[in-house]
Each structure stands twice: as C-alpha cells, then as structure tokens.
C-alpha cells in the first residue's frame, strides 16, 4: 500500500497493490492496483472511489523539501521504483494511475525544480509519459522559473 499525502503529510488517498502467482503470464505473476481514500463512515474505514480528489505526486512532502533545497527530483513509473530511489537518498516520485495519467495539476509541484524523468517506456505508455514531460519542461523553464532544468531519459526495462 502506497500513501499519497498532502503537503503536510496528511493522508489523502492510497494506492493498493495486489500481486498473485499467474502461470499464464510470461513473468509468472500478475498485479493490479486499486485506489482508496479514508472514510470513517464506511464499515472498514475506506471509500474505494477517489474521483474528485486532487491528483498528488507520490511522496509529496519529500518532493517539496527537495525542490526547496535545489535537489534534482526523479520522476519514475511506479511507487515501487520511487521507494527504491528514496531508500538510497534520491528524491523520487511518480503519479497514481500510471504514466499515461500524469495530470496537468501535478506540474505545479515541480515549478522551478530540476527534474529528470526515467520512464520505462513500453510502447503503450510512451505518449502519456511524453505529454507529461512536455508539461514539466514548460513549468520548470518558463520565464518566472528559469533556474529549473529538465531531462527526459529512456529507461528501457526488460
């Protein structure tokens, strides 16, 4: 389970990862993701609908701190990869829903930042990630935030 919090660390929603053995899959396993938000009125405390919630970058408080200190922020595909980088002290984030769902509202969190995008880039996701890259490039190097920088890299994963 991956927590998406607001700028001060309050839980807004979660992405729940389900993995299972799947002999029919060439990788030997399958996975699925669902999103939920806290809801004390529900019997188990969760509402499995997140429509209408603001899109947030994963690890937002850490990203705000990294941007404020001038560190380079890495945007990867998936919370698991963001966590692996963060464990090594590298500011890293992603968005919920996958590379093809990078909402324009997320760009504001990276204004003036030094950003490197490390997409997996399977053909089916390439267009969405490149669209996100274009939005970020505009945000980090516009006239008000010329100190930002942007790099997009093709991180091919076999």
Chimera marker file (.cmm) of the C-alpha trace (Angstrom):
<marker_set name="trace">
<marker id="1" x="0.000" y="0.000" z="0.000" r="1" g="1" b="0" radius="0.5"/>
<marker id="2" x="1.337" y="3.403" z="-1.031" r="1" g="1" b="0" radius="0.5"/>
<marker id="3" x="0.215" y="6.571" z="0.783" r="1" g="1" b="0" radius="0.5"/>
<marker id="4" x="-0.445" y="9.780" z="-1.147" r="1" g="1" b="0" radius="0.5"/>
<marker id="5" x="-0.391" y="12.691" z="1.271" r="1" g="1" b="0" radius="0.5"/>
<marker id="6" x="-0.909" y="16.413" z="1.077" r="1" g="1" b="0" radius="0.5"/>
<marker id="7" x="1.937" y="18.898" z="1.519" r="1" g="1" b="0" radius="0.5"/>
<marker id="8" x="1.980" y="18.486" z="5.313" r="1" g="1" b="0" radius="0.5"/>
<marker id="9" x="1.804" y="14.692" z="5.285" r="1" g="1" b="0" radius="0.5"/>
<marker id="10" x="-1.922" y="14.110" z="5.915" r="1" g="1" b="0" radius="0.5"/>
<marker id="11" x="-3.218" y="11.011" z="4.119" r="1" g="1" b="0" radius="0.5"/>
<marker id="12" x="-5.435" y="11.899" z="1.132" r="1" g="1" b="0" radius="0.5"/>
<marker id="13" x="-5.602" y="8.517" z="-0.623" r="1" g="1" b="0" radius="0.5"/>
<marker id="14" x="-3.756" y="5.248" z="-1.089" r="1" g="1" b="0" radius="0.5"/>
<marker id="15" x="-2.799" y="3.020" z="-3.968" r="1" g="1" b="0" radius="0.5"/>
<marker id="16" x="-3.166" y="-0.627" z="-3.002" r="1" g="1" b="0" radius="0.5"/>
<marker id="17" x="-1.068" y="-3.129" z="-4.944" r="1" g="1" b="0" radius="0.5"/>
<marker id="18" x="-2.263" y="-6.715" z="-5.404" r="1" g="1" b="0" radius="0.5"/>
<marker id="19" x="0.202" y="-9.375" z="-6.606" r="1" g="1" b="0" radius="0.5"/>
<marker id="20" x="-0.502" y="-13.032" z="-7.300" r="1" g="1" b="0" radius="0.5"/>
<marker id="21" x="1.129" y="-16.039" z="-8.946" r="1" g="1" b="0" radius="0.5"/>
<marker id="22" x="-0.053" y="-16.407" z="-12.523" r="1" g="1" b="0" radius="0.5"/>
<marker id="23" x="1.405" y="-19.270" z="-14.578" r="1" g="1" b="0" radius="0.5"/>
<marker id="24" x="-0.329" y="-17.925" z="-17.708" r="1" g="1" b="0" radius="0.5"/>
<marker id="25" x="1.702" y="-14.701" z="-17.505" r="1" g="1" b="0" radius="0.5"/>
<marker id="26" x="5.218" y="-14.945" z="-19.010" r="1" g="1" b="0" radius="0.5"/>
<marker id="27" x="6.566" y="-13.191" z="-15.898" r="1" g="1" b="0" radius="0.5"/>
<marker id="28" x="4.949" y="-15.819" z="-13.666" r="1" g="1" b="0" radius="0.5"/>
<marker id="29" x="2.858" y="-13.312" z="-11.749" r="1" g="1" b="0" radius="0.5"/>
<marker id="30" x="0.243" y="-10.620" z="-12.283" r="1" g="1" b="0" radius="0.5"/>
<marker id="31" x="-0.555" y="-7.414" z="-10.475" r="1" g="1" b="0" radius="0.5"/>
<marker id="32" x="-3.396" y="-4.970" z="-10.124" r="1" g="1" b="0" radius="0.5"/>
<marker id="33" x="-3.810" y="-1.615" z="-8.399" r="1" g="1" b="0" radius="0.5"/>
<marker id="34" x="-6.795" y="-0.015" z="-6.701" r="1" g="1" b="0" radius="0.5"/>
<marker id="35" x="-7.146" y="3.393" z="-5.095" r="1" g="1" b="0" radius="0.5"/>
<marker id="36" x="-8.980" y="4.267" z="-1.913" r="1" g="1" b="0" radius="0.5"/>
<marker id="37" x="-9.482" y="7.185" z="0.454" r="1" g="1" b="0" radius="0.5"/>
<marker id="38" x="-10.078" y="7.185" z="4.200" r="1" g="1" b="0" radius="0.5"/>
<marker id="39" x="-13.762" y="7.288" z="5.135" r="1" g="1" b="0" radius="0.5"/>
<marker id="40" x="-14.625" y="6.754" z="8.806" r="1" g="1" b="0" radius="0.5"/>
<marker id="41" x="-18.316" y="6.431" z="7.864" r="1" g="1" b="0" radius="0.5"/>
<marker id="42" x="-17.623" y="3.215" z="5.928" r="1" g="1" b="0" radius="0.5"/>
<marker id="43" x="-17.665" y="-0.107" z="7.820" r="1" g="1" b="0" radius="0.5"/>
<marker id="44" x="-13.976" y="-0.823" z="7.115" r="1" g="1" b="0" radius="0.5"/>
<marker id="45" x="-12.911" y="2.829" z="7.037" r="1" g="1" b="0" radius="0.5"/>
<marker id="46" x="-12.267" y="3.123" z="3.276" r="1" g="1" b="0" radius="0.5"/>
<marker id="47" x="-14.061" y="4.508" z="0.256" r="1" g="1" b="0" radius="0.5"/>
<marker id="48" x="-12.783" y="2.793" z="-2.891" r="1" g="1" b="0" radius="0.5"/>
<marker id="49" x="-13.743" y="5.749" z="-5.090" r="1" g="1" b="0" radius="0.5"/>
<marker id="50" x="-11.250" y="8.602" z="-5.438" r="1" g="1" b="0" radius="0.5"/>
<marker id="51" x="-12.861" y="10.528" z="-8.274" r="1" g="1" b="0" radius="0.5"/>
<marker id="52" x="-12.796" y="14.233" z="-7.484" r="1" g="1" b="0" radius="0.5"/>
<marker id="53" x="-9.720" y="14.085" z="-5.253" r="1" g="1" b="0" radius="0.5"/>
<marker id="54" x="-6.779" y="16.257" z="-6.305" r="1" g="1" b="0" radius="0.5"/>
<marker id="55" x="-4.007" y="14.394" z="-8.110" r="1" g="1" b="0" radius="0.5"/>
<marker id="56" x="-0.869" y="14.354" z="-5.982" r="1" g="1" b="0" radius="0.5"/>
<marker id="57" x="2.710" y="13.319" z="-6.600" r="1" g="1" b="0" radius="0.5"/>
<marker id="58" x="3.794" y="10.338" z="-4.516" r="1" g="1" b="0" radius="0.5"/>
<marker id="59" x="5.965" y="11.329" z="-1.515" r="1" g="1" b="0" radius="0.5"/>
<marker id="60" x="4.821" y="14.970" z="-1.835" r="1" g="1" b="0" radius="0.5"/>
<marker id="61" x="6.302" y="16.382" z="1.414" r="1" g="1" b="0" radius="0.5"/>
<marker id="62" x="9.724" y="14.979" z="0.499" r="1" g="1" b="0" radius="0.5"/>
<marker id="63" x="9.434" y="16.362" z="-3.027" r="1" g="1" b="0" radius="0.5"/>
<marker id="64" x="8.539" y="19.839" z="-1.732" r="1" g="1" b="0" radius="0.5"/>
<marker id="65" x="11.576" y="19.737" z="0.544" r="1" g="1" b="0" radius="0.5"/>
<marker id="66" x="13.871" y="18.511" z="-2.255" r="1" g="1" b="0" radius="0.5"/>
<marker id="67" x="12.670" y="21.193" z="-4.680" r="1" g="1" b="0" radius="0.5"/>
<marker id="68" x="13.106" y="23.862" z="-1.996" r="1" g="1" b="0" radius="0.5"/>
<marker id="69" x="16.687" y="22.751" z="-1.387" r="1" g="1" b="0" radius="0.5"/>
<marker id="70" x="17.527" y="22.687" z="-5.087" r="1" g="1" b="0" radius="0.5"/>
<marker id="71" x="17.913" y="18.912" z="-5.399" r="1" g="1" b="0" radius="0.5"/>
<marker id="72" x="17.145" y="17.110" z="-8.631" r="1" g="1" b="0" radius="0.5"/>
<marker id="73" x="13.851" y="15.218" z="-8.477" r="1" g="1" b="0" radius="0.5"/>
<marker id="74" x="13.449" y="11.965" z="-10.373" r="1" g="1" b="0" radius="0.5"/>
<marker id="75" x="10.042" y="11.034" z="-11.750" r="1" g="1" b="0" radius="0.5"/>
<marker id="76" x="9.736" y="7.305" z="-12.312" r="1" g="1" b="0" radius="0.5"/>
<marker id="77" x="6.978" y="4.913" z="-13.281" r="1" g="1" b="0" radius="0.5"/>
<marker id="78" x="5.550" y="3.442" z="-10.128" r="1" g="1" b="0" radius="0.5"/>
<marker id="79" x="5.702" y="3.790" z="-6.381" r="1" g="1" b="0" radius="0.5"/>
<marker id="80" x="7.952" y="0.753" z="-6.012" r="1" g="1" b="0" radius="0.5"/>
<marker id="81" x="10.692" y="2.421" z="-8.073" r="1" g="1" b="0" radius="0.5"/>
<marker id="82" x="10.207" y="5.757" z="-6.286" r="1" g="1" b="0" radius="0.5"/>
<marker id="83" x="10.633" y="3.977" z="-2.949" r="1" g="1" b="0" radius="0.5"/>
<marker id="84" x="13.781" y="2.194" z="-4.136" r="1" g="1" b="0" radius="0.5"/>
<marker id="85" x="15.376" y="5.513" z="-5.097" r="1" g="1" b="0" radius="0.5"/>
<marker id="86" x="14.197" y="7.237" z="-1.909" r="1" g="1" b="0" radius="0.5"/>
<marker id="87" x="15.786" y="4.453" z="0.174" r="1" g="1" b="0" radius="0.5"/>
<marker id="88" x="19.089" y="5.495" z="-1.421" r="1" g="1" b="0" radius="0.5"/>
<marker id="89" x="18.515" y="9.152" z="-0.555" r="1" g="1" b="0" radius="0.5"/>
<marker id="90" x="17.411" y="10.155" z="-4.058" r="1" g="1" b="0" radius="0.5"/>
<marker id="91" x="14.299" y="12.390" z="-4.227" r="1" g="1" b="0" radius="0.5"/>
<marker id="92" x="11.869" y="10.404" z="-6.368" r="1" g="1" b="0" radius="0.5"/>
<marker id="93" x="8.181" y="10.416" z="-7.128" r="1" g="1" b="0" radius="0.5"/>
<marker id="94" x="5.527" y="9.164" z="-9.523" r="1" g="1" b="0" radius="0.5"/>
<marker id="95" x="1.833" y="9.695" z="-10.057" r="1" g="1" b="0" radius="0.5"/>
<marker id="96" x="-1.042" y="7.370" z="-9.282" r="1" g="1" b="0" radius="0.5"/>
<marker id="97" x="-2.763" y="5.623" z="-12.143" r="1" g="1" b="0" radius="0.5"/>
<marker id="98" x="0.292" y="5.067" z="-14.317" r="1" g="1" b="0" radius="0.5"/>
<marker id="99" x="2.405" y="7.021" z="-16.753" r="1" g="1" b="0" radius="0.5"/>
<marker id="100" x="-0.462" y="7.740" z="-19.110" r="1" g="1" b="0" radius="0.5"/>
<marker id="101" x="-2.353" y="9.552" z="-16.358" r="1" g="1" b="0" radius="0.5"/>
<marker id="102" x="0.036" y="12.345" z="-15.383" r="1" g="1" b="0" radius="0.5"/>
<marker id="103" x="-2.452" y="15.124" z="-14.625" r="1" g="1" b="0" radius="0.5"/>
<marker id="104" x="-1.595" y="18.673" z="-15.582" r="1" g="1" b="0" radius="0.5"/>
<marker id="105" x="-2.249" y="19.782" z="-11.989" r="1" g="1" b="0" radius="0.5"/>
<marker id="106" x="0.839" y="17.827" z="-10.893" r="1" g="1" b="0" radius="0.5"/>
<marker id="107" x="3.140" y="20.124" z="-12.839" r="1" g="1" b="0" radius="0.5"/>
<marker id="108" x="2.802" y="22.944" z="-10.291" r="1" g="1" b="0" radius="0.5"/>
<marker id="109" x="4.604" y="20.850" z="-7.676" r="1" g="1" b="0" radius="0.5"/>
<marker id="110" x="7.716" y="20.887" z="-9.878" r="1" g="1" b="0" radius="0.5"/>
<marker id="111" x="7.799" y="24.562" z="-10.832" r="1" g="1" b="0" radius="0.5"/>
<marker id="112" x="11.405" y="25.735" z="-10.761" r="1" g="1" b="0" radius="0.5"/>
<marker id="113" x="12.699" y="22.246" z="-9.998" r="1" g="1" b="0" radius="0.5"/>
<marker id="114" x="15.490" y="20.266" z="-11.574" r="1" g="1" b="0" radius="0.5"/>
<marker id="115" x="13.602" y="17.258" z="-12.953" r="1" g="1" b="0" radius="0.5"/>
<marker id="116" x="14.729" y="14.009" z="-14.544" r="1" g="1" b="0" radius="0.5"/>
<marker id="117" x="12.090" y="11.642" z="-15.921" r="1" g="1" b="0" radius="0.5"/>
<marker id="118" x="13.022" y="7.966" z="-16.066" r="1" g="1" b="0" radius="0.5"/>
<marker id="119" x="10.204" y="6.252" z="-17.967" r="1" g="1" b="0" radius="0.5"/>
<marker id="120" x="10.012" y="2.525" z="-18.628" r="1" g="1" b="0" radius="0.5"/>
<marker id="121" x="8.515" y="3.453" z="-21.989" r="1" g="1" b="0" radius="0.5"/>
<marker id="122" x="6.742" y="0.375" z="-23.242" r="1" g="1" b="0" radius="0.5"/>
<marker id="123" x="5.078" y="1.467" z="-26.467" r="1" g="1" b="0" radius="0.5"/>
<marker id="124" x="1.582" y="1.577" z="-24.926" r="1" g="1" b="0" radius="0.5"/>
<marker id="125" x="2.639" y="4.200" z="-22.349" r="1" g="1" b="0" radius="0.5"/>
<marker id="126" x="5.076" y="6.317" z="-24.326" r="1" g="1" b="0" radius="0.5"/>
<marker id="127" x="2.638" y="9.019" z="-25.457" r="1" g="1" b="0" radius="0.5"/>
<marker id="128" x="1.300" y="9.703" z="-21.950" r="1" g="1" b="0" radius="0.5"/>
<marker id="129" x="4.738" y="9.990" z="-20.444" r="1" g="1" b="0" radius="0.5"/>
<marker id="130" x="5.969" y="12.251" z="-23.228" r="1" g="1" b="0" radius="0.5"/>
<marker id="131" x="2.935" y="14.502" z="-22.722" r="1" g="1" b="0" radius="0.5"/>
<marker id="132" x="3.821" y="14.753" z="-19.032" r="1" g="1" b="0" radius="0.5"/>
<marker id="133" x="7.402" y="15.575" z="-19.989" r="1" g="1" b="0" radius="0.5"/>
<marker id="134" x="6.284" y="18.434" z="-22.224" r="1" g="1" b="0" radius="0.5"/>
<marker id="135" x="4.173" y="19.937" z="-19.430" r="1" g="1" b="0" radius="0.5"/>
<marker id="136" x="7.011" y="19.667" z="-16.947" r="1" g="1" b="0" radius="0.5"/>
<marker id="137" x="9.521" y="21.176" z="-19.354" r="1" g="1" b="0" radius="0.5"/>
<marker id="138" x="7.292" y="24.212" z="-19.764" r="1" g="1" b="0" radius="0.5"/>
<marker id="139" x="6.810" y="24.593" z="-15.994" r="1" g="1" b="0" radius="0.5"/>
<marker id="140" x="10.422" y="24.322" z="-14.946" r="1" g="1" b="0" radius="0.5"/>
<marker id="141" x="11.893" y="26.666" z="-17.524" r="1" g="1" b="0" radius="0.5"/>
<marker id="142" x="9.230" y="29.315" z="-18.035" r="1" g="1" b="0" radius="0.5"/>
<marker id="143" x="10.162" y="32.974" z="-17.665" r="1" g="1" b="0" radius="0.5"/>
<marker id="144" x="9.472" y="33.087" z="-13.919" r="1" g="1" b="0" radius="0.5"/>
<marker id="145" x="11.428" y="29.947" z="-13.079" r="1" g="1" b="0" radius="0.5"/>
<marker id="146" x="14.394" y="29.971" z="-15.413" r="1" g="1" b="0" radius="0.5"/>
<marker id="147" x="16.554" y="28.299" z="-12.765" r="1" g="1" b="0" radius="0.5"/>
<marker id="148" x="14.810" y="24.944" z="-13.329" r="1" g="1" b="0" radius="0.5"/>
<marker id="149" x="16.079" y="22.234" z="-15.616" r="1" g="1" b="0" radius="0.5"/>
<marker id="150" x="14.546" y="19.209" z="-17.258" r="1" g="1" b="0" radius="0.5"/>
<marker id="151" x="15.831" y="15.944" z="-18.693" r="1" g="1" b="0" radius="0.5"/>
<marker id="152" x="13.801" y="13.034" z="-20.064" r="1" g="1" b="0" radius="0.5"/>
<marker id="153" x="15.566" y="9.721" z="-20.407" r="1" g="1" b="0" radius="0.5"/>
<marker id="154" x="14.519" y="6.421" z="-21.917" r="1" g="1" b="0" radius="0.5"/>
<marker id="155" x="14.975" y="3.880" z="-19.145" r="1" g="1" b="0" radius="0.5"/>
<marker id="156" x="14.226" y="0.667" z="-21.026" r="1" g="1" b="0" radius="0.5"/>
<marker id="157" x="13.278" y="-2.143" z="-18.679" r="1" g="1" b="0" radius="0.5"/>
<marker id="158" x="13.410" y="-5.679" z="-19.975" r="1" g="1" b="0" radius="0.5"/>
<link id1="1" id2="2" r="1" g="1" b="0" radius="0.2"/>
<link id1="2" id2="3" r="1" g="1" b="0" radius="0.2"/>
<link id1="3" id2="4" r="1" g="1" b="0" radius="0.2"/>
<link id1="4" id2="5" r="1" g="1" b="0" radius="0.2"/>
<link id1="5" id2="6" r="1" g="1" b="0" radius="0.2"/>
<link id1="6" id2="7" r="1" g="1" b="0" radius="0.2"/>
<link id1="7" id2="8" r="1" g="1" b="0" radius="0.2"/>
<link id1="8" id2="9" r="1" g="1" b="0" radius="0.2"/>
<link id1="9" id2="10" r="1" g="1" b="0" radius="0.2"/>
<link id1="10" id2="11" r="1" g="1" b="0" radius="0.2"/>
<link id1="11" id2="12" r="1" g="1" b="0" radius="0.2"/>
<link id1="12" id2="13" r="1" g="1" b="0" radius="0.2"/>
<link id1="13" id2="14" r="1" g="1" b="0" radius="0.2"/>
<link id1="14" id2="15" r="1" g="1" b="0" radius="0.2"/>
<link id1="15" id2="16" r="1" g="1" b="0" radius="0.2"/>
<link id1="16" id2="17" r="1" g="1" b="0" radius="0.2"/>
<link id1="17" id2="18" r="1" g="1" b="0" radius="0.2"/>
<link id1="18" id2="19" r="1" g="1" b="0" radius="0.2"/>
<link id1="19" id2="20" r="1" g="1" b="0" radius="0.2"/>
<link id1="20" id2="21" r="1" g="1" b="0" radius="0.2"/>
<link id1="21" id2="22" r="1" g="1" b="0" radius="0.2"/>
<link id1="22" id2="23" r="1" g="1" b="0" radius="0.2"/>
<link id1="23" id2="24" r="1" g="1" b="0" radius="0.2"/>
<link id1="24" id2="25" r="1" g="1" b="0" radius="0.2"/>
<link id1="25" id2="26" r="1" g="1" b="0" radius="0.2"/>
<link id1="26" id2="27" r="1" g="1" b="0" radius="0.2"/>
<link id1="27" id2="28" r="1" g="1" b="0" radius="0.2"/>
<link id1="28" id2="29" r="1" g="1" b="0" radius="0.2"/>
<link id1="29" id2="30" r="1" g="1" b="0" radius="0.2"/>
<link id1="30" id2="31" r="1" g="1" b="0" radius="0.2"/>
<link id1="31" id2="32" r="1" g="1" b="0" radius="0.2"/>
<link id1="32" id2="33" r="1" g="1" b="0" radius="0.2"/>
<link id1="33" id2="34" r="1" g="1" b="0" radius="0.2"/>
<link id1="34" id2="35" r="1" g="1" b="0" radius="0.2"/>
<link id1="35" id2="36" r="1" g="1" b="0" radius="0.2"/>
<link id1="36" id2="37" r="1" g="1" b="0" radius="0.2"/>
<link id1="37" id2="38" r="1" g="1" b="0" radius="0.2"/>
<link id1="38" id2="39" r="1" g="1" b="0" radius="0.2"/>
<link id1="39" id2="40" r="1" g="1" b="0" radius="0.2"/>
<link id1="40" id2="41" r="1" g="1" b="0" radius="0.2"/>
<link id1="41" id2="42" r="1" g="1" b="0" radius="0.2"/>
<link id1="42" id2="43" r="1" g="1" b="0" radius="0.2"/>
<link id1="43" id2="44" r="1" g="1" b="0" radius="0.2"/>
<link id1="44" id2="45" r="1" g="1" b="0" radius="0.2"/>
<link id1="45" id2="46" r="1" g="1" b="0" radius="0.2"/>
<link id1="46" id2="47" r="1" g="1" b="0" radius="0.2"/>
<link id1="47" id2="48" r="1" g="1" b="0" radius="0.2"/>
<link id1="48" id2="49" r="1" g="1" b="0" radius="0.2"/>
<link id1="49" id2="50" r="1" g="1" b="0" radius="0.2"/>
<link id1="50" id2="51" r="1" g="1" b="0" radius="0.2"/>
<link id1="51" id2="52" r="1" g="1" b="0" radius="0.2"/>
<link id1="52" id2="53" r="1" g="1" b="0" radius="0.2"/>
<link id1="53" id2="54" r="1" g="1" b="0" radius="0.2"/>
<link id1="54" id2="55" r="1" g="1" b="0" radius="0.2"/>
<link id1="55" id2="56" r="1" g="1" b="0" radius="0.2"/>
<link id1="56" id2="57" r="1" g="1" b="0" radius="0.2"/>
<link id1="57" id2="58" r="1" g="1" b="0" radius="0.2"/>
<link id1="58" id2="59" r="1" g="1" b="0" radius="0.2"/>
<link id1="59" id2="60" r="1" g="1" b="0" radius="0.2"/>
<link id1="60" id2="61" r="1" g="1" b="0" radius="0.2"/>
<link id1="61" id2="62" r="1" g="1" b="0" radius="0.2"/>
<link id1="62" id2="63" r="1" g="1" b="0" radius="0.2"/>
<link id1="63" id2="64" r="1" g="1" b="0" radius="0.2"/>
<link id1="64" id2="65" r="1" g="1" b="0" radius="0.2"/>
<link id1="65" id2="66" r="1" g="1" b="0" radius="0.2"/>
<link id1="66" id2="67" r="1" g="1" b="0" radius="0.2"/>
<link id1="67" id2="68" r="1" g="1" b="0" radius="0.2"/>
<link id1="68" id2="69" r="1" g="1" b="0" radius="0.2"/>
<link id1="69" id2="70" r="1" g="1" b="0" radius="0.2"/>
<link id1="70" id2="71" r="1" g="1" b="0" radius="0.2"/>
<link id1="71" id2="72" r="1" g="1" b="0" radius="0.2"/>
<link id1="72" id2="73" r="1" g="1" b="0" radius="0.2"/>
<link id1="73" id2="74" r="1" g="1" b="0" radius="0.2"/>
<link id1="74" id2="75" r="1" g="1" b="0" radius="0.2"/>
<link id1="75" id2="76" r="1" g="1" b="0" radius="0.2"/>
<link id1="76" id2="77" r="1" g="1" b="0" radius="0.2"/>
<link id1="77" id2="78" r="1" g="1" b="0" radius="0.2"/>
<link id1="78" id2="79" r="1" g="1" b="0" radius="0.2"/>
<link id1="79" id2="80" r="1" g="1" b="0" radius="0.2"/>
<link id1="80" id2="81" r="1" g="1" b="0" radius="0.2"/>
<link id1="81" id2="82" r="1" g="1" b="0" radius="0.2"/>
<link id1="82" id2="83" r="1" g="1" b="0" radius="0.2"/>
<link id1="83" id2="84" r="1" g="1" b="0" radius="0.2"/>
<link id1="84" id2="85" r="1" g="1" b="0" radius="0.2"/>
<link id1="85" id2="86" r="1" g="1" b="0" radius="0.2"/>
<link id1="86" id2="87" r="1" g="1" b="0" radius="0.2"/>
<link id1="87" id2="88" r="1" g="1" b="0" radius="0.2"/>
<link id1="88" id2="89" r="1" g="1" b="0" radius="0.2"/>
<link id1="89" id2="90" r="1" g="1" b="0" radius="0.2"/>
<link id1="90" id2="91" r="1" g="1" b="0" radius="0.2"/>
<link id1="91" id2="92" r="1" g="1" b="0" radius="0.2"/>
<link id1="92" id2="93" r="1" g="1" b="0" radius="0.2"/>
<link id1="93" id2="94" r="1" g="1" b="0" radius="0.2"/>
<link id1="94" id2="95" r="1" g="1" b="0" radius="0.2"/>
<link id1="95" id2="96" r="1" g="1" b="0" radius="0.2"/>
<link id1="96" id2="97" r="1" g="1" b="0" radius="0.2"/>
<link id1="97" id2="98" r="1" g="1" b="0" radius="0.2"/>
<link id1="98" id2="99" r="1" g="1" b="0" radius="0.2"/>
<link id1="99" id2="100" r="1" g="1" b="0" radius="0.2"/>
<link id1="100" id2="101" r="1" g="1" b="0" radius="0.2"/>
<link id1="101" id2="102" r="1" g="1" b="0" radius="0.2"/>
<link id1="102" id2="103" r="1" g="1" b="0" radius="0.2"/>
<link id1="103" id2="104" r="1" g="1" b="0" radius="0.2"/>
<link id1="104" id2="105" r="1" g="1" b="0" radius="0.2"/>
<link id1="105" id2="106" r="1" g="1" b="0" radius="0.2"/>
<link id1="106" id2="107" r="1" g="1" b="0" radius="0.2"/>
<link id1="107" id2="108" r="1" g="1" b="0" radius="0.2"/>
<link id1="108" id2="109" r="1" g="1" b="0" radius="0.2"/>
<link id1="109" id2="110" r="1" g="1" b="0" radius="0.2"/>
<link id1="110" id2="111" r="1" g="1" b="0" radius="0.2"/>
<link id1="111" id2="112" r="1" g="1" b="0" radius="0.2"/>
<link id1="112" id2="113" r="1" g="1" b="0" radius="0.2"/>
<link id1="113" id2="114" r="1" g="1" b="0" radius="0.2"/>
<link id1="114" id2="115" r="1" g="1" b="0" radius="0.2"/>
<link id1="115" id2="116" r="1" g="1" b="0" radius="0.2"/>
<link id1="116" id2="117" r="1" g="1" b="0" radius="0.2"/>
<link id1="117" id2="118" r="1" g="1" b="0" radius="0.2"/>
<link id1="118" id2="119" r="1" g="1" b="0" radius="0.2"/>
<link id1="119" id2="120" r="1" g="1" b="0" radius="0.2"/>
<link id1="120" id2="121" r="1" g="1" b="0" radius="0.2"/>
<link id1="121" id2="122" r="1" g="1" b="0" radius="0.2"/>
<link id1="122" id2="123" r="1" g="1" b="0" radius="0.2"/>
<link id1="123" id2="124" r="1" g="1" b="0" radius="0.2"/>
<link id1="124" id2="125" r="1" g="1" b="0" radius="0.2"/>
<link id1="125" id2="126" r="1" g="1" b="0" radius="0.2"/>
<link id1="126" id2="127" r="1" g="1" b="0" radius="0.2"/>
<link id1="127" id2="128" r="1" g="1" b="0" radius="0.2"/>
<link id1="128" id2="129" r="1" g="1" b="0" radius="0.2"/>
<link id1="129" id2="130" r="1" g="1" b="0" radius="0.2"/>
<link id1="130" id2="131" r="1" g="1" b="0" radius="0.2"/>
<link id1="131" id2="132" r="1" g="1" b="0" radius="0.2"/>
<link id1="132" id2="133" r="1" g="1" b="0" radius="0.2"/>
<link id1="133" id2="134" r="1" g="1" b="0" radius="0.2"/>
<link id1="134" id2="135" r="1" g="1" b="0" radius="0.2"/>
<link id1="135" id2="136" r="1" g="1" b="0" radius="0.2"/>
<link id1="136" id2="137" r="1" g="1" b="0" radius="0.2"/>
<link id1="137" id2="138" r="1" g="1" b="0" radius="0.2"/>
<link id1="138" id2="139" r="1" g="1" b="0" radius="0.2"/>
<link id1="139" id2="140" r="1" g="1" b="0" radius="0.2"/>
<link id1="140" id2="141" r="1" g="1" b="0" radius="0.2"/>
<link id1="141" id2="142" r="1" g="1" b="0" radius="0.2"/>
<link id1="142" id2="143" r="1" g="1" b="0" radius="0.2"/>
<link id1="143" id2="144" r="1" g="1" b="0" radius="0.2"/>
<link id1="144" id2="145" r="1" g="1" b="0" radius="0.2"/>
<link id1="145" id2="146" r="1" g="1" b="0" radius="0.2"/>
<link id1="146" id2="147" r="1" g="1" b="0" radius="0.2"/>
<link id1="147" id2="148" r="1" g="1" b="0" radius="0.2"/>
<link id1="148" id2="149" r="1" g="1" b="0" radius="0.2"/>
<link id1="149" id2="150" r="1" g="1" b="0" radius="0.2"/>
<link id1="150" id2="151" r="1" g="1" b="0" radius="0.2"/>
<link id1="151" id2="152" r="1" g="1" b="0" radius="0.2"/>
<link id1="152" id2="153" r="1" g="1" b="0" radius="0.2"/>
<link id1="153" id2="154" r="1" g="1" b="0" radius="0.2"/>
<link id1="154" id2="155" r="1" g="1" b="0" radius="0.2"/>
<link id1="155" id2="156" r="1" g="1" b="0" radius="0.2"/>
<link id1="156" id2="157" r="1" g="1" b="0" radius="0.2"/>
<link id1="157" id2="158" r="1" g="1" b="0" radius="0.2"/>
</marker_set>
